[in-house]
Amino acid sequence: MAAKKSAAQPPASPLRTRAVRLLGLLAGPGRPWFLGLLLAAGLFLAWLAVWRQVEADLLSSADYWLTYEKVDVSPPPRWIHRDIRAEVFRDAGFDGAVSIMDEALTERIARAFALHPWVEAVHRVVKHHPARVSVELSYRRPVLMVKVPGGWYPVDAKGILLPTGDFSSVEASRYPRLLGIETIPVSTAGERWGDARVVAAAEIVTAFGETWDALGLREIVPLAADDFVQPSQHTFALYTRGGTQVLWGRTLGMEPPGEATASEKIATLVQFHQQTGSLDGDEGPQQIDVRFP
């Protein structure tokens, strides 16, 4: 007699299989670990729900938003009469306030300050909470006023054009003057003038430092040269307030063989001044040649 065939059992559903495994975990030796995991997950979900409710209010508070008034910069020197923080925020398009939660904020602020014409270098940017940023800067220093049609343009020791609006006519008169320049700047404030004579004159004046005023010097003028002259072949004369002409010679560091160096020329003028009390002669303006030792 043939054996009866057993009825085929239907396969267990995936949901039923998971339920069986879950009951096994709850009843088996892994029960404490599993319950702890469930508790941790529950706490995390509860915290996440609460955070989402308060996040918008928290991050919108003033403690997280930076305005230019909350930026601390290195104390600007006396010749800067403007709030460069406000100008940096305006020119960078920060639209009034930026969030300190922005991970790229310090880099953005560093780039923005580096573009300001009065800033020579950005050394460090640090952000704090509540919202505040510290920016360590070094500033450009005006050394020369360049006479051009229509007024005077200030430049620093590298011949970089500086903002003109920070100088009154009285303040501008206190700086050495460069005459005989017919060109106008081909760049904006914060960039080089574009005329090698301006750069060379700024370097010569910078080499004097405070000795310039002590010697009674007032102006520097490039001497006439061929239109095809190289920058290293530019020659200059200096003038005192009394009108004495000092034949200086070539561009700083570009002196031909036999011509004195800048330090030797300055030393000659200092010695002459010590011996006579003035670079101007007893009978009026004179000419002093310091080109050759």
Stockholm file with secondary structure:
# STOCKHOLM 1.0

chainA/1-293         MAAKKSAAQPPASPLRTRAVRLLGLLAGPGRPWFLGLLLAAGLFLAWLAVWRQVEADLLSSADYWLTYEKVDVSPPPRWIHRDIRAEVFRDAGFDGAVSIMDEALTERIARAFALHPWVEAVHRVVKHHPARVSVELSYRRPVLMVKVPGGWYPVDAKGILLPTGDFSSVEASRYPRLLGIETIPVSTAGERWGDARVVAAAEIVTAFGETWDALGLREIVPLAADDFVQPSQHTFALYTRGGTQVLWGRTLGMEPPGEATASEKIATLVQFHQQTGSLDGDEGPQQIDVRFP
#=GR chainA/1-293 SS CCCCCCCCCCCCCHHHHHHHHHHHHHHSTTHHHHHHHHHHHHHHHHHHHHHHHHHHHHHTSGGGEECGGGEEECCCCTTCCSCHHHHHHHHHTCTTCEETTCTTHHHHHHHHHHTSTTEEEEEEEEEETTTEEEEEEEECCEEEEEEETTEEEEEETTCBBCCGGGCCHHHHTTSCEECCCCCCCSSCTTSBCSCHHHHHHHHHHHHHTTHHHHTTEEEEEECCCCTTCCGGGCEEEEEETTCCEEEEEECTTCCCTTSCCHHHHHHHHHHHHHHHSSSSBTTBCCEEECSCC
#=GC SS_cons         CCCCCCCCCCCCCHHHHHHHHHHHHHHSTTHHHHHHHHHHHHHHHHHHHHHHHHHHHHHTSGGGEECGGGEEECCCCTTCCSCHHHHHHHHHTCTTCEETTCTTHHHHHHHHHHTSTTEEEEEEEEEETTTEEEEEEEECCEEEEEEETTEEEEEETTCBBCCGGGCCHHHHTTSCEECCCCCCCSSCTTSBCSCHHHHHHHHHHHHHTTHHHHTTEEEEEECCCCTTCCGGGCEEEEEETTCCEEEEEECTTCCCTTSCCHHHHHHHHHHHHHHHSSSSBTTBCCEEECSCC
//
